[in-house]
């Protein structure tokens, strides 16, 4: 048996806890006698135990070890990265899962008279997968927070938990698509409708279940590879680009229904799907920008590896946000090929694509500028504040006037020359500031 999991079993499942959990849950459930309401209440308790409490335990799994000065000992032990990963993801949340499984059993029994066993089993597995995905995301982010800061921080644990809660809530919100998984006060009652993924008719319940299983697998893989990096294993840089491409392909199967107003499209359907893929890749680029380490030493190492043409090592140290940006750019070029000559909602598509890439590059340069400051601890927070000013506050001050929106957004209905001029000017200004700070901190300091 996994030694890390066994240690957590003895730590989490004490006799007092094993007795207290069913007594407390039983007392709360006995306060209501309606069978259908008991099912919803048990489902609600399941969500509280796994999504609210479980994500906190998962986010704090490694941070608590650092505080107790036991993490270095575990890193030097003979446990493999995989043993530590699932030993902590499951072990840290064992007590919450003990109560959650009781709730699922009560819910299953209460719904059995109105549902067939197959649908209830399907729904139960969906709920378990959704909760596991939320907890794994919190664990993954909590581990990265410890790796970046080297110690436990309340903010890092809280942010990891909040993101895990958001992932879990989203999964439970769509549980209404899966028969037997609906939690009345959380899930939207969508029903098992027929969806079209790349034109293929697929039941909503099947698509939701496949999606949960796939992204749970990706989060577990991400947690494992991050643990490998924490234990100083060398890894090949294939997982993140594979995840980005998979997510883009998955989301592009559900294109929005947008009518082309005018212009020449080589293929509007392909352009529509590529637009979804570009937006997905861009979102993952921003996520990676705030997630990944931007240590100046890493950039100097990359420069040396590039100059020495040691491409395998260069790829290993390339930050994930740079990989995502490259994928976004390639997809944007394909979108230019298939739909650059068109217009959607009065917006010239080719100008919006090029302008969007420039705005994204400006935002990355802004974040790097703050990371290269003498005190980069709050670089991400300052970047978020600045982006809020650029994308929300300043446009709001102008009353979101269409005549000046091209200054703030690449998709504003304006002449392409104005859109590109504004994007290029802001990008060039941030690159100039970034280069000056780099020279001041490294080039001139060395000289």
N, C-alpha and C positions, 0 to 999 in steps of 0.2 A: 504494500500500500504506500502511496505517496507520503513521505514523512511530513511534508509541510501540511498536507490535508489532515493527517492524523493528529498533528499538534493542535490544529484549529478545532478538531472534533473535541479533544479534551478541554480546550479552552472555552469554546462557545457552548457546548451542550452539557452543562453541568446538571446535576439532578434537580436542583431548585428551579432552573430555567425550564427543564423538560416538563415539570409539573405545573409551573406558573402559566406558561403560554396557553395550553388548552383550557385551563380554568378561566383565564381572563377572556379569551375569545368566546368560550361557551357562555359565560355570563352576559356578554354583550349581545350575542346572537339570540339568547333566550328572551331578551327584552321585547322581541318582536315575534309574532306568531304566524304572520302571513308567509306562506311558502315562497311565493314569487319575490317578495321583498327580502326574504332571508337570502335568496340567491344573489340579488343585487348587492345586499349588504356584505355578504361573504366575498363577492368580487371586489367590492370597494376596499375591504380589509386587505385583500390580496394585493391591490395596487398600493396601498399605504405601506405595507410591509416590504414589498419588493422595490417599488419605484421611489418612494420617499426615503425609507429607512435603509433599504438595501444598497441604493446608490451611494449613500453616505458612508456605509461600511466599506464598500468597494473603493471609493475615492481615497479613503484614509488607510487602506490596507498596507501600503508601503510607507506612507508618511508616519504612521504610528510606530513602525519598526525603527525608522530613523530617529524619532524622538526617544525611544527606549534604548538606543545604541545597540540594537541587535541586527540591523540591516547589513553592516559590514561583515558580520560573522556569517550571515546567510549567503552573502555574495561569494565568500571564500569557501563555502561548503561544497560538497560533492553533488549537490542537487543540480539538475539540468535546468535550462531556461524554461522548458515546457513544464517541468514539475513545479517550479516556483510560480509560473503563470496561472495554471489552473488550480494549483493548491491554494493560491491567494484569492482568485476570483470566486471560487466556490467556498473555500474555507472561511474567508472573512465574513461571508453572508450566510453561514450555515444556520444560525439561529433564526434569522428572518425567513429563510426558506422552510424551516420547521413549521413556523406558524402559517406561512403561505400555502404549504401543501395541505394543512388542515382546512384552511379556507376553501381551497379548490375541491377538497373532498366533500365539504358541506354543500358547496355550490353544485357539484355534480349530482349529489343525491336529491337536492331540491328541484333540479330541472329535469330529472330522469323521466318523470311522468309525462312531460310535454315535449320531449325531444328524444330522438333515437340515439342509441349509444354511440354510433359512429360519428355523428356530428358533434357530440359532446367531447369525445376523445380528440377529434380534430381541433375543436375550439380550445380545449385544455392545453394541448401542445403549442398552439399559437400563443396563448397567454404566457406560458413558460418561456418560449423563445423570445417574446417581446421583453419580458423582465430580465432575462439573461443578457440580451443585447444592451439594455440600458445600463446594467451593472458593469458589463465589460467596457463600455465606453467610459464610464466614470473611473474605473480602474486604470484604463489606458491613459486618460488625461491626468489622473492623480500621479501616476508613475512619471509621466513627462514633466509635471510640475516639480517633482522632487529632483529629477535629473537636471533641470535648468537652474534651480536655486540651491540644490545641495542640502536643503533642510525643509522641515515642515512649515507650511504657511497656511493660515486659516483661509486667506483669500483663494489660494490655489485649490485647496480642498473644496471650498464652497463653489467655485466656478466649475470644477469637475463634476460636482454633484448636480448643479443646476443644468448643465448640458445633458447629463445622463437622464435627469427627470424630463427634459424636453424631448429627448429621443423616445423614452418610455411612454410619455403621454401621447406623442404622435402615433406610436404603434397601437396603443390602446384605443385611440380615437377612431382608427380605421378597423378596429376589431369587429364592428358591426357588419363588415363584409363577409366574415367567416361565421357560418352557422355554429352556434354553441359557444362563441367567444364573446358575445355582446355583454358589456358591463353597462347597465342602463344609464347611470349618471355620468359616464365618461364617453362611451362610444356613440358615434353617430349611426343611426339606424339606416344604413345604406342598402342592406340586403345583398344577396349573392347575385349581383347584376352581371351582365356580359360586357367585358371590356375587349378592346381591340389593341393588341400589342404588335406593332409592325403589320397591321392588317389582319393578324391572326386572332380569331375569336377565342378568348380565354375567360373562364369564370373568375369573378373577383376574388372569391375565397382561395382559389388555387394561386392566383397571382400574389395575393397578400401573404400567403404561407410561404411561397417560394422566395418572395422578397425578404421576409423576416429570416428565413434560413440562410439565404445568401449573405445578407449583411451581418448576421451573427457570425458566420464563418469568417468574414473579412475582419471584423473587430477582434475576434480571437487571434487571427493571424497577425494583426497589427500589434496586439498586446504581447504576443510571443516574440516577435522580431524586436520590439522595443526592449523587452527583457534581455534578449540576446545582446543588444547594444550596451545595456547597463552592465552586463557581465563581461563586456569587452570581447565578445565573439565578433568575428568578421562576417558580414553578410553581403550578399550580392544585391544590388539596388534594383530589384525587379518588382517588389511588392507594391510600392506606392504608385508607380505608373500603371501597373496592371489594375489596381483598384480604381484609379481615376478613369481609365478607359472603360472598365466594366460599368461604373456608375453612369458615365456619359451614355454608353450604349443602352443601359437599362432605362434611363429617363427619356432618351430620344424615342423610345417605343411608344410614348404617349404624347404626341405633339399637340400643341394648342390649336384650336380652330381659329385661324386668323385669315381673313380674306385679303389678298394682295390688291392694293388700291390701283397701282399702275406699275409700269416698268417691265423690263425683260427678265424673266427667270428661266434659266436653263431647265430647272426642275423645281417647281414650288414645293412639292412634297419633300424632296430631299433637303431643300433649303430650310424648310420648317423644322425638320428633325435636327439638322446641323445647328440651327439657332438654339434649340434646347440643349444640345451637347455643349455648345460654347458657353452658355450661361452656367451650366453645371460645372464645367471645368474652371470657369472663372470663380465660382463660389468656393470650390475646393482650393483654388490658389489663395484666396483670402484666408480661408481656414488654416491652411498650411503656413501662411505668413505669420499668423499669430501663435501657431503651435510650435514651429521649429525653432531651433537655436540659431542665433545670428551673431555668434561670437566672432569678433574681428580676427582672431587667430585662425579660425576656420577659413575665412576668406583669403588670408595670406597663404595658407596651405594650398587652397584651390589654385591660386595664381602660380605657385611654384610647381604644382603637379601639371598644370596646363603648359607651362614653359618647358618642362621636362618631357612632355608628351607621354606621360604615364596615364593612359586613358582609363584603365580599369580602376585604378585608385581614385582618379578624378571623379569617375561615375559614383564610386562608393561614398565620397564625401559631398557630392552635390546636394544642396538642400532641397527638401521636398517642394517648397514653393517655387523654386526655379524650374523643376521638372514639370510641375503643373502649369506654369506660365508657358513653357515651350509647347505643351500639348494644346493649351488654349490657342496659342498663335497658329499652330498647324490647322486646327479645326476652323479657326477664323479665316484662314486662307482658302480652305475648301468651301466655306460659306460664301466667300467673295466669288469663287468660281461659279457656284450654282445659283447664287441669288444676288450678287453684288449690284446688278443693274436694276433691281426693283425698288419699289417704295412701299412702305407699310405705314399707314396712319400719317401720311405726309412726311415721313422721315426717309431720307435717302439712305438706303441700306449700307452701301459701301462706305459712306462717310461715317455712319454710326459704328460700323465694325472697326475701322481704323482708329476713330476717335476713342472708342471703348478700350482698345489695347493701349493707347497712349495714357488714358486716365488711369488704367490699372497700373501701368509702369510708374506713373506719378505717385500713386498711393504706396507702391512698394518702396520707391526712393524715399518717400516721407518717413516710412517706418524704419528704414535703414539709417536715415539721418539721425533719428532719435536713439537708435541702438548704438551708434558710434559716438554718442555723447559721453562725457566723463563718468556720468552716473546713469547707466541704462536700465536700472531696475524697473522704472515705470514707463519704459518706452512704448509698450503695447497700449497701456492705458492712455497715454498722451496721444498716441496715434488714433485711437478710437474717438477721443474728444475732437481732434482736428478733423477727422472724417465726418463726424456729426455736424461740425460747423460748415464744412464744405458742401455736404449733400443735403442738409436739412435746414440749419439755422439761416445761412446766408440766402439760399433761395426763398425761404420764408419771409425774410426781410423785404425782398423785392415783390412779395405777393405772388410768387411763382409766375411772374410775367413771362409769357411766351417769347417776347422780344429779346430777353436776356438769358433764357434758360440754357442756351448753347454754351454759356460760360461754365455751367455747373454739371450739365449732363450731355453725354455724347448722342443721345437719341432724341434731342430736342428738335422740333420742326423748324429748322433754319437752313440757310444755304450751306452747302458743304464747305465752302471756303471759310465761313465763320466758325463752324464746328471744329474743323481741323486746325485753324489758327489758334483758337482758344486752348485746345488740347495740347498742341505742340508747344505753345508758350509756357503752359504750366509744367509740362514734362521737362522742358529744357531748363526752367528755373530751378526745379527740384534737383535735377542732375547736377547743375552747377553748384548748388549748396552742398550736395553730397560729396562731390569731388573736392571742394574746398575743405570740408571737414576731414576727409580722409587724408589729404595732404598735410593738414595741420597736425593731425594726431599721429601719423605714422611717418610720412616722407620727411617733413621738416624736423620732427622729433629725432629721427635717426641721424639726420645730417647735423 
